């Protein structure tokens, strides 16, 4: 009888952990919404929801690239610095036109991603080490190019940052469009299947004849490009280029969104829907703490608790 009770308890625990990993992020979003509806003044308004959506858009775009890197059992710590580099390049080349400046900014992010991918794929450097090196280098280059904050007063950038279609901001439409695109690539393309196979077992992927090096380089290039796009959109929203602070700790937020969304750090799986929900969760958590007059340091501590809990749940499930 005792053994039966222990077995039942173990099954219940396994089921709880599985539900936590699969649906915990959605439950967290729902809980924060209910809390804010009940206890946060002026939360329920169209203007507030628009603000929340606009603020979460850059983080979501960065998290999409991070999800691809983590899906290969890697990580990209350079994403925040790539955002800083993109805002510097955007400001420097804005005189040549908005689209030219945006292309240069995104190209800068792609180059950083290619450097990350080359270090990981061809030189065998651990992703955390390679991207840490590029994190330092990209932020330094951004500050060399633009040592201080600079206002961005271009009509095209202003329209990008504040314009909308039928009330939906451009930033939100771009973020949603990119999320759908990345989800399609992961689920419906050969590249997506190769990415997941590499994350599941890189030696097995090599033995199967998959282009492991090429896929890894493309993954990190995509992560760099998405981070650069996020930097451009953040600059448009703020109407200023500030490489000193833009993207600071964005890698933490992106990793949190991805892991809480159900993508394991061990690779082999990418959950784009969960990543979107994870980004929304982080934004709501930050908003909740700010609106209740708690210092920003509490947000970082809360993110740390959330990511440790998510990793623990995934680890416990992986043992079974």
N, C-alpha and C positions, 0 to 999 in steps of 0.2 A: 504493500500500500504506500509505504514511504517512497519507494523507488518510482512508483507511478506518479506520485505527487511531484517528485523532483523532475521527472521527465516532462510533466505538464507545465511546470514552472519554466523549464528551459525552452519549451516550444513557445510559450507566451512571451518570453523575453526576446526570442528570435523574431517573432512576429512583430513585436513592438519596435525593435531596431530596424526591421525592414520597412515598416510603415514610416518610421521617423526619417529614414533616408529618402524614401520615395516621395513622401508628402509633407514632411516636416516644414519645408520652406513655405509651402502654401498655407499651412496652418499658422506659421509665424506671421505672414503678411496679413492674414485675416485677423489674428489676435491684435496686432498693432493698429489695424484700421478700426476695430471695435473700440479699443482703448481711446484712440484719438477722437472718434465720434462722440464718446461719452465724456471725456475729461479735458480735451484740448479746445480752447476758445478759437473760433473762426476757422476751424479746420475744414468744416463742411462748406466749401464754396468753390465755384468754378475757377476762380482766380487761383486759389490755393492748389487745386488739382493740376492746373496748368503749370504752375511754378514747380511743383514736385516732378512732373513729367519732364520739364525742360532740364531740371537739375540732374535727373538720373540718366539722361540720354548719353552724355560723354562716358560715364562710368560703365554703362551697359555696353557701349561699343568697344571699350577697352577689354571688358570681361569676355566678349566674344572671341577676341584674339587669344586671350589667356586660356580660354576653354580649349582651343585647338592645341596650344602648347602642352597643357596638362594632359590632354587626350593622348599625346605621344609619350607620356611619362616624363615630361619635362616641365619647365616653368619659364616665364619671361619676366625677370625683375626690372627690365629696362623700360617698361611701358610708360611710367611716369616721366622719365627723362626724355623719352621720345616726344611726349606731349610738349615738354618745354622746348625741345629743339624745333618742333614744328611751328610753335608760336613765334620763335625768333626768325625762322626762315620766312614765315608769312609776312611778318612786319617789314623785313628787309626788301622783299620782292613785290610788295603791294603796289609800288609805283608802276610796275609793268602790267597791271590789271589784276582783278580778283582771281580769275581762273588760272592765270600763270603763276600767281603766288601760291594758290592752293596746290597746284601740281608740284611745284618745287617743295612745298612743305611735306606732301605725301611721299614724294620721292626720297626726301631725307629719312623719313620713317622706314621706307622699304630698304634703304641702304643699311641702316642700323640692323634691321631684321636679317638681311643677307649676311651681315657680319656675324650675328648671333648664330645663324644656321650653319655657316661655314665652320665656326669654332666647334659646334656640337657634332656636325655630321662628318666633317673631314679630319678634324684634329682630335676628336674624341674627348673634348673638354666637357665636363659635367655642365648641364644647362644652368644650374644655379650659379656656377662660377663664371661661365661665359657671359651670361646676361647681367651679372653683378658688375663685371668689368665694363660692359657697354653702358650700364646705368650710370656709372661714374663718368665715363668718357662723354656720353651724349649730353649730360647736364653741364659738364664743363664747357663743351663746344657751344651749347646754347648760350651760356653766360659770356663767352668770348664774343659771339656774334651780336648779342644784345645785352649789355651789362646791367641795364636797369629797365624798369617799367616804361612802356611807351603806349600812348593812346592810339587806338585804331579808329580813325574817323572816315572810313570809306563807306559810301552808300550801299555798295553791294554786300559788304560784311554786316552792316547794320540790318539790312533786309534779311540776310541769312539768319542772324541771331534773334530777330524779333518778328519775322514774318510768319504767316500761317496760311493754311488752305482749309477753308470752312471751319475756322477756329482751332485747327490742329497745327501746332508750331512745326516749322520746317525741321527743327532739330529732332522732334519726336518722330516725324515721318521717316527721316533718314535712319534713325536708330532702329525703328521697327522694320524698315526695308532691309537693312543689313542683317538683322536677326533672322529674318525669313530666308535671306540668301545663304547665310552660314548654315542654317538648319537644313536647307536643301542640299548643300554641298556635302554635309556630313552624312545625311541619310540616303541620298539618291545618286551619288556619283562614285566612280571608281576611286577617285582621290580620297574621298571620305572613308571608304572601306579600307583603303591602304593605310590611312592615318590610324584608324582604330586597330588594325592588325599590328602595326608597329608598336603602338602603346601596349597592346596585350602581350606581345613577346617579340622584341626586336631580333633576337637570333633566329627565331622561327620565320619571321618575315624575310630575313636575308636568305634563308634556306629555300623559301618558297619563290625566290626570284623577284621579290618586290623592290622597287627603286627606293630603298630606305633613305639614302643620302638626299636624293632629290626631293622627296616628300618632306623631310625635316627642314630643308632650306626653304621650301615654299611655305611651310607652316610658320616659321619665324618671320619670313618676309610679310606674310599676311598679318601676323600680330603687330609688326611694326607699322604697316600701312593703316590698320584700324586705330592704333594708338595715335598716329599722326592726324587721322580724320577727327578723332575725339579732341585733339589739341586745337585744330582749326575751329571746330564748333564751339568749344569752350571760349576761345578768343572772340569769336563772333558774338557770343552771349554777353561776355564781360566788356566788349568794346575796348579791350586793352591787351597788350602782350606783356606778360610778366614771367619770364623764364625762371625767376628765382623761386616762385611759389607754385606755379601751375604744374599740376601732376604730382605734387608732393604726397607721398604715401598712397598714390593711386594703385600701385601694385598690391598693397594690402587689401584695399577694397575689392579689387578685381579677383584676387585669389579667394577672398571670402565669398563673393557672389558665386563663383564657379563651384567651390567645394560644398557650400551650403545648398546649392542647387542640385547636388547629387552626382557631380562628376568626380570620380575618385582620383586621388593623387597618384595612385598606382597605374593610371592610364587605361587604355582599352575601351573607354566609354566617354561619350560627350553628350550632356543633356542641355540643349540650348534653351528649352522651355524653363527648365529649372534655373539656368543661369539668369534668364530674364527676371524670374521671380526673386532670385537671390539679390540682384541689383536693386529691385524695388524694396526688398526687405531692409537692405543697408540704408537706403535713402529714407525710408520711414523711421528706422531706428534713430538715425541722425536727427531728423526733424523732430521726433518725439522728445529727445533729450534737450535739443535747443529750445523748443517752445516751452519746456518746463524749467528753463533757466539753469540747466546743468552745464558745466564747462566742457569744452571740446575734448579734453582728455578722457572724459567718460565715454565718448563715442569710440575712441580707439580701444579702450578697455573692453567695451561691450563687443566690438568686432572680434577681439582676441578670444573672448569667451565663446562666441558663436562658432568661430572656425575650429577651436579645439573640440567643441561638442560634436561638430559635423565630422571631423576626422576620426574621433573616437567611435562614433556610430559606424562609420565605414570600415574601420579597422576590426571592430567586433564582428561585423557581418562577414568580413573577409575571412575570418578564422573558421567559419562554418561551411 
